[in-house]
Amino acid sequence: MTVETTYTALREKLAGFLDQVTDDREVVIVRRRGSRNVASPRR
């Protein structure tokens, strides 16, 4: 499953998102206004 969030929400809860990526191997897409979106790679 892919998780989507905003840049602001990511900054507020960074540790939780990093735990989710490493523990659950989730892909997190960060939506950014005026810039390209960012996704963490699944390995």
Secondary structure, DSSP 4 states (H G I P E B T S, - for coil): -EEEEEHHHHHHTHHHHHHHHHHH--EEEEE-TTS--EEPPP-
